[in-house]
Amino acid sequence: MEMYALSGMSVDEQERIDQAMMLLDIIPVTAAIAKRAGMIARTRGRGKPDLLIAATALELGLPLFTHNARDFKGITGLKVISTLS
C-alpha cells in the first residue's frame, strides 16, 4: 500500500513497483501482528500502515529496511536499516 501511495507516480514508476512486488514474499497480517501494531499505537502517533510494517518486522524477527527511518524511531526491539545511511 505504501509503495503505491505516492502522489504523482508515473506509469513507469508503478510498473517498476509491480515488477518488484512479483519478487517479494507477501506476508499477511495475522492476529499477532495486528495485536502488536495496536500495542505500539498506544504510545505513538504514527499512521497505521507504519505500525503494521513495524509489527510485522518485530513478529518475524526481521530488520526493517526503509527510506524513512524517523517514522520508526523509538520502537523497542525494532532494527531499522535506512537507505539513507
HTML snippet that shows the backbone in 3Dmol.js (N, CA, C, O; Angstrom):
<script src="https://3Dmol.org/build/3Dmol-min.js"></script>
<div id="view" style="width:600px;height:400px;position:relative"></div>
<script>
const pdb = `
ATOM      1  N   MET A   1       0.817  -1.191   0.000  1.00  0.00           N
ATOM      2  CA  MET A   1       0.000   0.000   0.000  1.00  0.00           C
ATOM      3  C   MET A   1       0.861   1.256   0.000  1.00  0.00           C
ATOM      4  O   MET A   1       0.632   2.184  -0.776  1.00  0.00           O
ATOM      5  N   GLU A   2       1.847   1.269   0.876  1.00  0.00           N
ATOM      6  CA  GLU A   2       2.690   2.465   0.989  1.00  0.00           C
ATOM      7  C   GLU A   2       3.467   2.734  -0.296  1.00  0.00           C
ATOM      8  O   GLU A   2       3.673   3.890  -0.667  1.00  0.00           O
ATOM      9  N   MET A   3       3.892   1.692  -0.966  1.00  0.00           N
ATOM     10  CA  MET A   3       4.671   1.893  -2.192  1.00  0.00           C
ATOM     11  C   MET A   3       3.822   2.481  -3.307  1.00  0.00           C
ATOM     12  O   MET A   3       4.340   3.204  -4.157  1.00  0.00           O
ATOM     13  N   TYR A   4       2.541   2.187  -3.320  1.00  0.00           N
ATOM     14  CA  TYR A   4       1.660   2.694  -4.368  1.00  0.00           C
ATOM     15  C   TYR A   4       1.021   4.039  -4.016  1.00  0.00           C
ATOM     16  O   TYR A   4       0.316   4.611  -4.847  1.00  0.00           O
ATOM     17  N   ALA A   5       1.249   4.554  -2.813  1.00  0.00           N
ATOM     18  CA  ALA A   5       0.539   5.736  -2.327  1.00  0.00           C
ATOM     19  C   ALA A   5       1.183   7.070  -2.722  1.00  0.00           C
ATOM     20  O   ALA A   5       0.630   8.126  -2.417  1.00  0.00           O
ATOM     21  N   LEU A   6       2.308   7.045  -3.376  1.00  0.00           N
ATOM     22  CA  LEU A   6       2.982   8.297  -3.732  1.00  0.00           C
ATOM     23  C   LEU A   6       2.179   9.081  -4.761  1.00  0.00           C
ATOM     24  O   LEU A   6       1.844   8.563  -5.826  1.00  0.00           O
ATOM     25  N   SER A   7       1.874  10.323  -4.435  1.00  0.00           N
ATOM     26  CA  SER A   7       1.137  11.132  -5.402  1.00  0.00           C
ATOM     27  C   SER A   7       2.050  11.504  -6.556  1.00  0.00           C
ATOM     28  O   SER A   7       3.251  11.701  -6.371  1.00  0.00           O
ATOM     29  N   GLY A   8       1.482  11.598  -7.733  1.00  0.00           N
ATOM     30  CA  GLY A   8       2.253  11.973  -8.905  1.00  0.00           C
ATOM     31  C   GLY A   8       3.091  10.847  -9.483  1.00  0.00           C
ATOM     32  O   GLY A   8       3.978  11.090 -10.302  1.00  0.00           O
ATOM     33  N   MET A   9       2.817   9.609  -9.061  1.00  0.00           N
ATOM     34  CA  MET A   9       3.586   8.480  -9.557  1.00  0.00           C
ATOM     35  C   MET A   9       3.331   8.290 -11.056  1.00  0.00           C
ATOM     36  O   MET A   9       2.188   8.313 -11.511  1.00  0.00           O
ATOM     37  N   SER A  10       4.400   8.104 -11.802  1.00  0.00           N
ATOM     38  CA  SER A  10       4.265   7.881 -13.243  1.00  0.00           C
ATOM     39  C   SER A  10       3.863   6.428 -13.506  1.00  0.00           C
ATOM     40  O   SER A  10       3.972   5.567 -12.633  1.00  0.00           O
ATOM     41  N   VAL A  11       3.406   6.186 -14.708  1.00  0.00           N
ATOM     42  CA  VAL A  11       3.054   4.824 -15.120  1.00  0.00           C
ATOM     43  C   VAL A  11       4.294   3.938 -15.054  1.00  0.00           C
ATOM     44  O   VAL A  11       4.212   2.783 -14.638  1.00  0.00           O
ATOM     45  N   ASP A  12       5.445   4.480 -15.465  1.00  0.00           N
ATOM     46  CA  ASP A  12       6.700   3.733 -15.426  1.00  0.00           C
ATOM     47  C   ASP A  12       7.060   3.358 -13.990  1.00  0.00           C
ATOM     48  O   ASP A  12       7.462   2.224 -13.728  1.00  0.00           O
ATOM     49  N   GLU A  13       6.919   4.291 -13.071  1.00  0.00           N
ATOM     50  CA  GLU A  13       7.216   4.009 -11.660  1.00  0.00           C
ATOM     51  C   GLU A  13       6.293   2.925 -11.120  1.00  0.00           C
ATOM     52  O   GLU A  13       6.736   2.028 -10.403  1.00  0.00           O
ATOM     53  N   GLN A  14       5.019   3.004 -11.462  1.00  0.00           N
ATOM     54  CA  GLN A  14       4.082   1.989 -10.986  1.00  0.00           C
ATOM     55  C   GLN A  14       4.416   0.614 -11.572  1.00  0.00           C
ATOM     56  O   GLN A  14       4.316  -0.396 -10.875  1.00  0.00           O
ATOM     57  N   GLU A  15       4.802   0.572 -12.817  1.00  0.00           N
ATOM     58  CA  GLU A  15       5.186  -0.696 -13.437  1.00  0.00           C
ATOM     59  C   GLU A  15       6.421  -1.297 -12.762  1.00  0.00           C
ATOM     60  O   GLU A  15       6.508  -2.512 -12.587  1.00  0.00           O
ATOM     61  N   ARG A  16       7.380  -0.439 -12.382  1.00  0.00           N
ATOM     62  CA  ARG A  16       8.570  -0.934 -11.675  1.00  0.00           C
ATOM     63  C   ARG A  16       8.193  -1.500 -10.306  1.00  0.00           C
ATOM     64  O   ARG A  16       8.742  -2.515  -9.877  1.00  0.00           O
ATOM     65  N   ILE A  17       7.265  -0.849  -9.631  1.00  0.00           N
ATOM     66  CA  ILE A  17       6.794  -1.375  -8.345  1.00  0.00           C
ATOM     67  C   ILE A  17       6.080  -2.706  -8.566  1.00  0.00           C
ATOM     68  O   ILE A  17       6.292  -3.655  -7.811  1.00  0.00           O
ATOM     69  N   ASP A  18       5.235  -2.782  -9.597  1.00  0.00           N
ATOM     70  CA  ASP A  18       4.546  -4.037  -9.915  1.00  0.00           C
ATOM     71  C   ASP A  18       5.556  -5.172 -10.115  1.00  0.00           C
ATOM     72  O   ASP A  18       5.359  -6.277  -9.610  1.00  0.00           O
ATOM     73  N   GLN A  19       6.634  -4.896 -10.848  1.00  0.00           N
ATOM     74  CA  GLN A  19       7.661  -5.908 -11.101  1.00  0.00           C
ATOM     75  C   GLN A  19       8.363  -6.316  -9.808  1.00  0.00           C
ATOM     76  O   GLN A  19       8.608  -7.501  -9.580  1.00  0.00           O
ATOM     77  N   ALA A  20       8.683  -5.346  -8.970  1.00  0.00           N
ATOM     78  CA  ALA A  20       9.338  -5.647  -7.689  1.00  0.00           C
ATOM     79  C   ALA A  20       8.424  -6.473  -6.793  1.00  0.00           C
ATOM     80  O   ALA A  20       8.890  -7.379  -6.101  1.00  0.00           O
ATOM     81  N   MET A  21       7.140  -6.173  -6.798  1.00  0.00           N
ATOM     82  CA  MET A  21       6.189  -6.889  -5.945  1.00  0.00           C
ATOM     83  C   MET A  21       6.118  -8.371  -6.311  1.00  0.00           C
ATOM     84  O   MET A  21       5.870  -9.209  -5.444  1.00  0.00           O
ATOM     85  N   MET A  22       6.330  -8.697  -7.574  1.00  0.00           N
ATOM     86  CA  MET A  22       6.296 -10.095  -8.002  1.00  0.00           C
ATOM     87  C   MET A  22       7.471 -10.891  -7.429  1.00  0.00           C
ATOM     88  O   MET A  22       7.411 -12.119  -7.364  1.00  0.00           O
ATOM     89  N   LEU A  23       8.535 -10.202  -7.014  1.00  0.00           N
ATOM     90  CA  LEU A  23       9.720 -10.858  -6.474  1.00  0.00           C
ATOM     91  C   LEU A  23       9.668 -11.019  -4.955  1.00  0.00           C
ATOM     92  O   LEU A  23      10.499 -11.716  -4.372  1.00  0.00           O
ATOM     93  N   LEU A  24       8.703 -10.382  -4.325  1.00  0.00           N
ATOM     94  CA  LEU A  24       8.628 -10.367  -2.861  1.00  0.00           C
ATOM     95  C   LEU A  24       7.687 -11.432  -2.332  1.00  0.00           C
ATOM     96  O   LEU A  24       6.726 -11.823  -2.994  1.00  0.00           O
ATOM     97  N   ASP A  25       7.983 -11.894  -1.127  1.00  0.00           N
ATOM     98  CA  ASP A  25       7.036 -12.740  -0.398  1.00  0.00           C
ATOM     99  C   ASP A  25       6.074 -11.800   0.325  1.00  0.00           C
ATOM    100  O   ASP A  25       6.499 -10.967   1.125  1.00  0.00           O
ATOM    101  N   ILE A  26       4.798 -11.933   0.048  1.00  0.00           N
ATOM    102  CA  ILE A  26       3.789 -11.098   0.695  1.00  0.00           C
ATOM    103  C   ILE A  26       3.401 -11.755   2.010  1.00  0.00           C
ATOM    104  O   ILE A  26       3.019 -12.926   2.036  1.00  0.00           O
ATOM    105  N   ILE A  27       3.496 -11.013   3.090  1.00  0.00           N
ATOM    106  CA  ILE A  27       3.204 -11.536   4.424  1.00  0.00           C
ATOM    107  C   ILE A  27       1.841 -11.016   4.864  1.00  0.00           C
ATOM    108  O   ILE A  27       1.648  -9.805   4.970  1.00  0.00           O
ATOM    109  N   PRO A  28       0.901 -11.909   5.119  1.00  0.00           N
ATOM    110  CA  PRO A  28      -0.420 -11.449   5.556  1.00  0.00           C
ATOM    111  C   PRO A  28      -0.371 -10.919   6.986  1.00  0.00           C
ATOM    112  O   PRO A  28       0.477 -11.320   7.783  1.00  0.00           O
ATOM    113  N   VAL A  29      -1.294 -10.013   7.295  1.00  0.00           N
ATOM    114  CA  VAL A  29      -1.417  -9.506   8.663  1.00  0.00           C
ATOM    115  C   VAL A  29      -2.136 -10.568   9.484  1.00  0.00           C
ATOM    116  O   VAL A  29      -3.292 -10.902   9.225  1.00  0.00           O
ATOM    117  N   THR A  30      -1.431 -11.088  10.473  1.00  0.00           N
ATOM    118  CA  THR A  30      -2.005 -12.096  11.358  1.00  0.00           C
ATOM    119  C   THR A  30      -2.573 -11.417  12.598  1.00  0.00           C
ATOM    120  O   THR A  30      -2.385 -10.218  12.803  1.00  0.00           O
ATOM    121  N   ALA A  31      -3.263 -12.188  13.416  1.00  0.00           N
ATOM    122  CA  ALA A  31      -3.789 -11.655  14.676  1.00  0.00           C
ATOM    123  C   ALA A  31      -2.646 -11.162  15.571  1.00  0.00           C
ATOM    124  O   ALA A  31      -2.777 -10.136  16.239  1.00  0.00           O
ATOM    125  N   ALA A  32      -1.528 -11.893  15.584  1.00  0.00           N
ATOM    126  CA  ALA A  32      -0.380 -11.486  16.410  1.00  0.00           C
ATOM    127  C   ALA A  32       0.210 -10.168  15.925  1.00  0.00           C
ATOM    128  O   ALA A  32       0.578  -9.317  16.735  1.00  0.00           O
ATOM    129  N   ILE A  33       0.302  -9.994  14.612  1.00  0.00           N
ATOM    130  CA  ILE A  33       0.819  -8.746  14.053  1.00  0.00           C
ATOM    131  C   ILE A  33      -0.127  -7.603  14.371  1.00  0.00           C
ATOM    132  O   ILE A  33       0.314  -6.527  14.774  1.00  0.00           O
ATOM    133  N   ALA A  34      -1.423  -7.824  14.194  1.00  0.00           N
ATOM    134  CA  ALA A  34      -2.419  -6.784  14.496  1.00  0.00           C
ATOM    135  C   ALA A  34      -2.371  -6.389  15.962  1.00  0.00           C
ATOM    136  O   ALA A  34      -2.458  -5.205  16.290  1.00  0.00           O
ATOM    137  N   LYS A  35      -2.235  -7.362  16.839  1.00  0.00           N
ATOM    138  CA  LYS A  35      -2.163  -7.071  18.274  1.00  0.00           C
ATOM    139  C   LYS A  35      -0.932  -6.234  18.597  1.00  0.00           C
ATOM    140  O   LYS A  35      -1.014  -5.242  19.321  1.00  0.00           O
ATOM    141  N   ARG A  36       0.215  -6.646  18.050  1.00  0.00           N
ATOM    142  CA  ARG A  36       1.442  -5.893  18.325  1.00  0.00           C
ATOM    143  C   ARG A  36       1.339  -4.475  17.773  1.00  0.00           C
ATOM    144  O   ARG A  36       1.770  -3.531  18.434  1.00  0.00           O
ATOM    145  N   ALA A  37       0.778  -4.305  16.576  1.00  0.00           N
ATOM    146  CA  ALA A  37       0.606  -2.967  15.999  1.00  0.00           C
ATOM    147  C   ALA A  37      -0.289  -2.115  16.897  1.00  0.00           C
ATOM    148  O   ALA A  37      -0.010  -0.936  17.115  1.00  0.00           O
ATOM    149  N   GLY A  38      -1.346  -2.702  17.411  1.00  0.00           N
ATOM    150  CA  GLY A  38      -2.223  -1.972  18.331  1.00  0.00           C
ATOM    151  C   GLY A  38      -1.515  -1.568  19.603  1.00  0.00           C
ATOM    152  O   GLY A  38      -1.732  -0.470  20.116  1.00  0.00           O
ATOM    153  N   MET A  39      -0.672  -2.440  20.114  1.00  0.00           N
ATOM    154  CA  MET A  39       0.078  -2.119  21.331  1.00  0.00           C
ATOM    155  C   MET A  39       1.084  -0.995  21.076  1.00  0.00           C
ATOM    156  O   MET A  39       1.275  -0.128  21.928  1.00  0.00           O
ATOM    157  N   ILE A  40       1.725  -1.009  19.911  1.00  0.00           N
ATOM    158  CA  ILE A  40       2.646   0.080  19.554  1.00  0.00           C
ATOM    159  C   ILE A  40       1.861   1.379  19.400  1.00  0.00           C
ATOM    160  O   ILE A  40       2.342   2.438  19.803  1.00  0.00           O
ATOM    161  N   ALA A  41       0.676   1.316  18.831  1.00  0.00           N
ATOM    162  CA  ALA A  41      -0.151   2.507  18.587  1.00  0.00           C
ATOM    163  C   ALA A  41      -0.523   3.228  19.869  1.00  0.00           C
ATOM    164  O   ALA A  41      -0.767   4.435  19.853  1.00  0.00           O
ATOM    165  N   ARG A  42      -0.570   2.508  20.972  1.00  0.00           N
ATOM    166  CA  ARG A  42      -0.912   3.139  22.256  1.00  0.00           C
ATOM    167  C   ARG A  42       0.078   4.224  22.657  1.00  0.00           C
ATOM    168  O   ARG A  42      -0.269   5.152  23.387  1.00  0.00           O
ATOM    169  N   THR A  43       1.307   4.103  22.178  1.00  0.00           N
ATOM    170  CA  THR A  43       2.351   5.043  22.597  1.00  0.00           C
ATOM    171  C   THR A  43       2.887   5.904  21.466  1.00  0.00           C
ATOM    172  O   THR A  43       3.817   6.686  21.668  1.00  0.00           O
ATOM    173  N   ARG A  44       2.308   5.769  20.273  1.00  0.00           N
ATOM    174  CA  ARG A  44       2.845   6.500  19.126  1.00  0.00           C
ATOM    175  C   ARG A  44       1.727   7.117  18.313  1.00  0.00           C
ATOM    176  O   ARG A  44       0.596   6.630  18.319  1.00  0.00           O
ATOM    177  N   GLY A  45       2.051   8.191  17.614  1.00  0.00           N
ATOM    178  CA  GLY A  45       1.074   8.855  16.768  1.00  0.00           C
ATOM    179  C   GLY A  45       1.245   8.541  15.288  1.00  0.00           C
ATOM    180  O   GLY A  45       0.621   9.185  14.446  1.00  0.00           O
ATOM    181  N   ARG A  46       2.077   7.566  14.961  1.00  0.00           N
ATOM    182  CA  ARG A  46       2.341   7.233  13.550  1.00  0.00           C
ATOM    183  C   ARG A  46       1.104   6.635  12.901  1.00  0.00           C
ATOM    184  O   ARG A  46       0.195   6.148  13.573  1.00  0.00           O
ATOM    185  N   GLY A  47       1.097   6.684  11.575  1.00  0.00           N
ATOM    186  CA  GLY A  47      -0.004   6.130  10.818  1.00  0.00           C
ATOM    187  C   GLY A  47      -0.068   4.616  10.935  1.00  0.00           C
ATOM    188  O   GLY A  47       0.942   3.953  11.171  1.00  0.00           O
ATOM    189  N   LYS A  48      -1.240   4.094  10.772  1.00  0.00           N
ATOM    190  CA  LYS A  48      -1.438   2.660  10.925  1.00  0.00           C
ATOM    191  C   LYS A  48      -0.607   1.808   9.961  1.00  0.00           C
ATOM    192  O   LYS A  48      -0.125   0.755  10.379  1.00  0.00           O
ATOM    193  N   PRO A  49      -0.411   2.199   8.700  1.00  0.00           N
ATOM    194  CA  PRO A  49       0.453   1.365   7.849  1.00  0.00           C
ATOM    195  C   PRO A  49       1.867   1.209   8.420  1.00  0.00           C
ATOM    196  O   PRO A  49       2.430   0.115   8.381  1.00  0.00           O
ATOM    197  N   ASP A  50       2.439   2.284   8.945  1.00  0.00           N
ATOM    198  CA  ASP A  50       3.776   2.190   9.538  1.00  0.00           C
ATOM    199  C   ASP A  50       3.775   1.243  10.731  1.00  0.00           C
ATOM    200  O   ASP A  50       4.729   0.490  10.928  1.00  0.00           O
ATOM    201  N   LEU A  51       2.721   1.275  11.518  1.00  0.00           N
ATOM    202  CA  LEU A  51       2.657   0.407  12.692  1.00  0.00           C
ATOM    203  C   LEU A  51       2.540  -1.058  12.285  1.00  0.00           C
ATOM    204  O   LEU A  51       3.134  -1.926  12.924  1.00  0.00           O
ATOM    205  N   LEU A  52       1.788  -1.338  11.236  1.00  0.00           N
ATOM    206  CA  LEU A  52       1.685  -2.722  10.750  1.00  0.00           C
ATOM    207  C   LEU A  52       3.019  -3.203  10.180  1.00  0.00           C
ATOM    208  O   LEU A  52       3.393  -4.363  10.351  1.00  0.00           O
ATOM    209  N   ILE A  53       3.723  -2.314   9.511  1.00  0.00           N
ATOM    210  CA  ILE A  53       5.040  -2.670   8.971  1.00  0.00           C
ATOM    211  C   ILE A  53       6.007  -2.987  10.114  1.00  0.00           C
ATOM    212  O   ILE A  53       6.706  -3.999  10.077  1.00  0.00           O
ATOM    213  N   ALA A  54       6.042  -2.133  11.114  1.00  0.00           N
ATOM    214  CA  ALA A  54       6.926  -2.345  12.261  1.00  0.00           C
ATOM    215  C   ALA A  54       6.553  -3.619  13.013  1.00  0.00           C
ATOM    216  O   ALA A  54       7.428  -4.407  13.369  1.00  0.00           O
ATOM    217  N   ALA A  55       5.277  -3.822  13.253  1.00  0.00           N
ATOM    218  CA  ALA A  55       4.820  -5.004  13.983  1.00  0.00           C
ATOM    219  C   ALA A  55       5.155  -6.282  13.224  1.00  0.00           C
ATOM    220  O   ALA A  55       5.504  -7.292  13.835  1.00  0.00           O
ATOM    221  N   THR A  56       5.054  -6.246  11.912  1.00  0.00           N
ATOM    222  CA  THR A  56       5.386  -7.421  11.107  1.00  0.00           C
ATOM    223  C   THR A  56       6.865  -7.762  11.263  1.00  0.00           C
ATOM    224  O   THR A  56       7.219  -8.922  11.469  1.00  0.00           O
ATOM    225  N   ALA A  57       7.722  -6.756  11.164  1.00  0.00           N
ATOM    226  CA  ALA A  57       9.160  -6.989  11.338  1.00  0.00           C
ATOM    227  C   ALA A  57       9.456  -7.550  12.730  1.00  0.00           C
ATOM    228  O   ALA A  57      10.246  -8.484  12.871  1.00  0.00           O
ATOM    229  N   LEU A  58       8.829  -6.987  13.744  1.00  0.00           N
ATOM    230  CA  LEU A  58       9.055  -7.457  15.107  1.00  0.00           C
ATOM    231  C   LEU A  58       8.575  -8.894  15.302  1.00  0.00           C
ATOM    232  O   LEU A  58       9.286  -9.714  15.882  1.00  0.00           O
ATOM    233  N   GLU A  59       7.388  -9.195  14.826  1.00  0.00           N
ATOM    234  CA  GLU A  59       6.830 -10.543  14.992  1.00  0.00           C
ATOM    235  C   GLU A  59       7.665 -11.598  14.282  1.00  0.00           C
ATOM    236  O   GLU A  59       7.786 -12.724  14.766  1.00  0.00           O
ATOM    237  N   LEU A  60       8.238 -11.246  13.145  1.00  0.00           N
ATOM    238  CA  LEU A  60       9.025 -12.207  12.374  1.00  0.00           C
ATOM    239  C   LEU A  60      10.511 -12.151  12.688  1.00  0.00           C
ATOM    240  O   LEU A  60      11.293 -12.929  12.142  1.00  0.00           O
ATOM    241  N   GLY A  61      10.906 -11.223  13.574  1.00  0.00           N
ATOM    242  CA  GLY A  61      12.309 -11.102  13.946  1.00  0.00           C
ATOM    243  C   GLY A  61      13.185 -10.641  12.804  1.00  0.00           C
ATOM    244  O   GLY A  61      14.333 -11.067  12.680  1.00  0.00           O
ATOM    245  N   LEU A  62      12.637  -9.760  11.961  1.00  0.00           N
ATOM    246  CA  LEU A  62      13.354  -9.275  10.790  1.00  0.00           C
ATOM    247  C   LEU A  62      13.721  -7.803  10.930  1.00  0.00           C
ATOM    248  O   LEU A  62      13.018  -7.057  11.612  1.00  0.00           O
ATOM    249  N   PRO A  63      14.823  -7.366  10.290  1.00  0.00           N
ATOM    250  CA  PRO A  63      15.100  -5.931  10.257  1.00  0.00           C
ATOM    251  C   PRO A  63      14.121  -5.250   9.304  1.00  0.00           C
ATOM    252  O   PRO A  63      13.571  -5.885   8.405  1.00  0.00           O
ATOM    253  N   LEU A  64      13.914  -3.977   9.509  1.00  0.00           N
ATOM    254  CA  LEU A  64      13.025  -3.199   8.660  1.00  0.00           C
ATOM    255  C   LEU A  64      13.875  -2.282   7.791  1.00  0.00           C
ATOM    256  O   LEU A  64      14.595  -1.426   8.306  1.00  0.00           O
ATOM    257  N   PHE A  65      13.795  -2.456   6.496  1.00  0.00           N
ATOM    258  CA  PHE A  65      14.501  -1.596   5.542  1.00  0.00           C
ATOM    259  C   PHE A  65      13.563  -0.479   5.136  1.00  0.00           C
ATOM    260  O   PHE A  65      12.426  -0.736   4.742  1.00  0.00           O
ATOM    261  N   THR A  66      14.029   0.775   5.227  1.00  0.00           N
ATOM    262  CA  THR A  66      13.162   1.911   4.919  1.00  0.00           C
ATOM    263  C   THR A  66      13.971   3.108   4.461  1.00  0.00           C
ATOM    264  O   THR A  66      15.160   3.232   4.759  1.00  0.00           O
ATOM    265  N   HIS A  67      13.310   3.976   3.741  1.00  0.00           N
ATOM    266  CA  HIS A  67      13.873   5.261   3.346  1.00  0.00           C
ATOM    267  C   HIS A  67      13.571   6.302   4.427  1.00  0.00           C
ATOM    268  O   HIS A  67      14.221   7.345   4.487  1.00  0.00           O
ATOM    269  N   ASN A  68      12.586   6.016   5.274  1.00  0.00           N
ATOM    270  CA  ASN A  68      12.122   6.962   6.308  1.00  0.00           C
ATOM    271  C   ASN A  68      12.335   6.395   7.706  1.00  0.00           C
ATOM    272  O   ASN A  68      11.371   6.074   8.400  1.00  0.00           O
ATOM    273  N   ALA A  69      13.570   6.272   8.114  1.00  0.00           N
ATOM    274  CA  ALA A  69      13.889   5.685   9.415  1.00  0.00           C
ATOM    275  C   ALA A  69      13.220   6.439  10.564  1.00  0.00           C
ATOM    276  O   ALA A  69      12.866   5.833  11.576  1.00  0.00           O
ATOM    277  N   ARG A  70      13.047   7.743  10.421  1.00  0.00           N
ATOM    278  CA  ARG A  70      12.455   8.520  11.517  1.00  0.00           C
ATOM    279  C   ARG A  70      11.022   8.087  11.824  1.00  0.00           C
ATOM    280  O   ARG A  70      10.545   8.276  12.943  1.00  0.00           O
ATOM    281  N   ASP A  71      10.335   7.508  10.841  1.00  0.00           N
ATOM    282  CA  ASP A  71       8.971   7.029  11.074  1.00  0.00           C
ATOM    283  C   ASP A  71       8.923   5.885  12.070  1.00  0.00           C
ATOM    284  O   ASP A  71       7.872   5.602  12.646  1.00  0.00           O
ATOM    285  N   PHE A  72      10.061   5.224  12.276  1.00  0.00           N
ATOM    286  CA  PHE A  72      10.093   4.039  13.131  1.00  0.00           C
ATOM    287  C   PHE A  72      10.971   4.223  14.358  1.00  0.00           C
ATOM    288  O   PHE A  72      11.215   3.273  15.102  1.00  0.00           O
ATOM    289  N   LYS A  73      11.442   5.441  14.569  1.00  0.00           N
ATOM    290  CA  LYS A  73      12.340   5.741  15.678  1.00  0.00           C
ATOM    291  C   LYS A  73      11.653   5.459  17.015  1.00  0.00           C
ATOM    292  O   LYS A  73      10.492   5.813  17.227  1.00  0.00           O
ATOM    293  N   GLY A  74      12.397   4.818  17.902  1.00  0.00           N
ATOM    294  CA  GLY A  74      11.915   4.611  19.255  1.00  0.00           C
ATOM    295  C   GLY A  74      11.002   3.413  19.456  1.00  0.00           C
ATOM    296  O   GLY A  74      10.429   3.261  20.535  1.00  0.00           O
ATOM    297  N   ILE A  75      10.849   2.560  18.454  1.00  0.00           N
ATOM    298  CA  ILE A  75      10.045   1.352  18.642  1.00  0.00           C
ATOM    299  C   ILE A  75      10.970   0.280  19.214  1.00  0.00           C
ATOM    300  O   ILE A  75      11.888  -0.192  18.543  1.00  0.00           O
ATOM    301  N   THR A  76      10.713  -0.088  20.445  1.00  0.00           N
ATOM    302  CA  THR A  76      11.567  -1.010  21.182  1.00  0.00           C
ATOM    303  C   THR A  76      11.734  -2.337  20.456  1.00  0.00           C
ATOM    304  O   THR A  76      10.758  -2.968  20.047  1.00  0.00           O
ATOM    305  N   GLY A  77      12.984  -2.746  20.304  1.00  0.00           N
ATOM    306  CA  GLY A  77      13.303  -4.027  19.714  1.00  0.00           C
ATOM    307  C   GLY A  77      13.346  -4.043  18.194  1.00  0.00           C
ATOM    308  O   GLY A  77      13.713  -5.056  17.600  1.00  0.00           O
ATOM    309  N   LEU A  78      12.981  -2.953  17.563  1.00  0.00           N
ATOM    310  CA  LEU A  78      12.937  -2.910  16.101  1.00  0.00           C
ATOM    311  C   LEU A  78      14.294  -2.497  15.551  1.00  0.00           C
ATOM    312  O   LEU A  78      14.823  -1.446  15.911  1.00  0.00           O
ATOM    313  N   LYS A  79      14.858  -3.331  14.671  1.00  0.00           N
ATOM    314  CA  LYS A  79      16.117  -2.986  13.996  1.00  0.00           C
ATOM    315  C   LYS A  79      15.754  -2.331  12.669  1.00  0.00           C
ATOM    316  O   LYS A  79      15.142  -2.956  11.803  1.00  0.00           O
ATOM    317  N   VAL A  80      16.138  -1.065  12.520  1.00  0.00           N
ATOM    318  CA  VAL A  80      15.830  -0.306  11.312  1.00  0.00           C
ATOM    319  C   VAL A  80      17.102  -0.096  10.512  1.00  0.00           C
ATOM    320  O   VAL A  80      18.123   0.344  11.042  1.00  0.00           O
ATOM    321  N   ILE A  81      17.027  -0.415   9.241  1.00  0.00           N
ATOM    322  CA  ILE A  81      18.128  -0.180   8.318  1.00  0.00           C
ATOM    323  C   ILE A  81      17.630   0.829   7.292  1.00  0.00           C
ATOM    324  O   ILE A  81      16.681   0.568   6.552  1.00  0.00           O
ATOM    325  N   SER A  82      18.288   1.987   7.262  1.00  0.00           N
ATOM    326  CA  SER A  82      17.827   3.069   6.402  1.00  0.00           C
ATOM    327  C   SER A  82      18.597   3.092   5.101  1.00  0.00           C
ATOM    328  O   SER A  82      19.802   2.841   5.066  1.00  0.00           O
ATOM    329  N   THR A  83      17.887   3.394   4.039  1.00  0.00           N
ATOM    330  CA  THR A  83      18.518   3.540   2.732  1.00  0.00           C
ATOM    331  C   THR A  83      19.305   4.847   2.646  1.00  0.00           C
ATOM    332  O   THR A  83      20.026   5.088   1.678  1.00  0.00           O
ATOM    333  N   LEU A  84      19.159   5.683   3.670  1.00  0.00           N
ATOM    334  CA  LEU A  84      19.882   6.967   3.670  1.00  0.00           C
ATOM    335  C   LEU A  84      21.139   6.934   4.535  1.00  0.00           C
ATOM    336  O   LEU A  84      21.738   7.976   4.800  1.00  0.00           O
ATOM    337  N   SER A  85      21.542   5.738   4.977  1.00  0.00           N
ATOM    338  CA  SER A  85      22.710   5.632   5.859  1.00  0.00           C
ATOM    339  C   SER A  85      23.964   6.097   5.170  1.00  0.00           C
ATOM    340  O   SER A  85      25.041   6.075   5.767  1.00  0.00           O
TER     341      SER A  85
END
`;
const viewer = $3Dmol.createViewer("view");
viewer.addModel(pdb, "pdb");
viewer.setStyle({}, {cartoon: {color: "spectrum"}});
viewer.zoomTo();
viewer.render();
</script>
